[in-house]
Amino acid sequence: MSTVSLSDSAGAIDDDAAETGAASRLKSGADACAYVLAHQRDYYKVLDVSRNASTEDIKKAYRKLARVLHPDKCQDARATDAMAVVTSAHSTLANAALRAAYDLYASRVNVEDASSASFGEWQSREGAAAVHLPAWLIKAMSTPVLGQLISILALLLALALILLTLALAACYLFIHMCFWLLCCFGCCGSCWPRYGIGARVHAKRQERFTQMLKAYEKATMDAAADGADPPHPTVFFAQWNVDNEEPDWLEVIRREDELAKQKSAAGSYGATG
């Protein structure tokens, strides 16, 4: 013979009383549909729970409404839409991260206005990132005063990052231009490939590169004549640079200039004589 404690009996009576009270408020499936659709933006009102309700309370409220609004039991044409709202409210409030995001949404949007953006629409526009934020931060953002303070701090941080980026870019350009001007005043641009000695050095390097290509073409033709595989370009060029070490072009140009001066001087002397 089983026994039931007084506390269990009292708990069962309280649950029955709560369900009876809720049933008296809803009265019928039609009333439940009208109530849910009228408050479809406010998920707490949809489930008829407080904002501090536990997950278990939310599940109980969902099951209670599901028994009334299920299309198999409710003949109202709005039952499917109402049930979809109830399901969305349950899946949102039963999930800690989504519930925190919803609380933030409810603090930004007038949930009493049926024409305002739904939670899904708000998420697609600006709230998608909120789901990935810590719950405590979302809760703080949903508080009117803290939310405004956090928004101001975030704006100031963004402005500080922009200013820092601009300052770093300005420093880089300033330093770069300083070195560029020092280089230009140091050699008057003669080191550039298009001007002065730089152009002559560039021309000699191009001539050396052309000689290397001609040597590779000759080696390829010789290998083809002997029926051998052509040399690998990378290996051939590396070996060619070892065998033909690149000289100091500035020294070469200096000797050429001295030789040209000597020839010019000799020619002038011969013409005078």
C-alpha positions, 0 to 999 in steps of 0.5 A: 500500500503506497502512501502520499506525503502531505507535501506531495499532496500540497504540491499537486494541489498547487500545480492543479490550481496554477493550471486551472487559473491559466485555463480560466484565463485562456478559456478556449483555443480561440482565446489562446490564439488571440492572446498569443498572436496579440503578444507574439513579440513578447515571448514572456507574455506568450508563455505567461511566465515572468522574466525571472522564470526558470527553464522548467517553468518555461517548459511547463508553460509551453506544454500547457499551451501546446495542449490547448493550441495543437492543431489536432485539438484546436479548430481555430484557423489561427492555431498553426500560426499561434503554435509556431509563435509558442514554439519559437518562444519556448526554443528561445527562452529555454536556451540561455544564449538565445534568451540573453539575446532576446532580452537585449532585443526586448530592451531595444524594440517595443515588443508591445507593438505588433508591427515592430521587427520580430526577434528573427528580423532583429537577429538577421540585421543586428543581433546575430553577433549578440548570440556569440557574446558572453551572457553577462555582457548581453544582460548588461547591454539589455539594461537601459543605463549600462546598455547606453554606457557600453554603446558609448564605450564601444563607439569611443573604442572604435574611434580610438582604433581608427585614430590609432590606425591613421596615426600609424599610417601618418608616421609610416608615410612621414618616416618613408618620405624622410628616408626617401628625401635623404636618399635623393639629396644624398645621391641626387637620384643617381642610384635610380635605374632611370638616372645617372649611375643607376641607369648604367648599372641597370644596363650592365646587369641587363646585359649580363642577364642576356648573356646568361640566357644566351648561354642557356640557349646554347647549352640546350641546343648542345644537349638536343644535338647530343640527344640528352635532356636539356639542363634544368634552368634553376640549376644552370643559372645557379652554376652560371652565376658561380662560374661568372661572378657578378663584378662590382659594377660601380668599380667597372663604371669608374674604370670605364670612365677613367679609360674614356677620359684617358682616350679623350685626353690622348685624342685631344693631345694628338689633335693639338700636336 
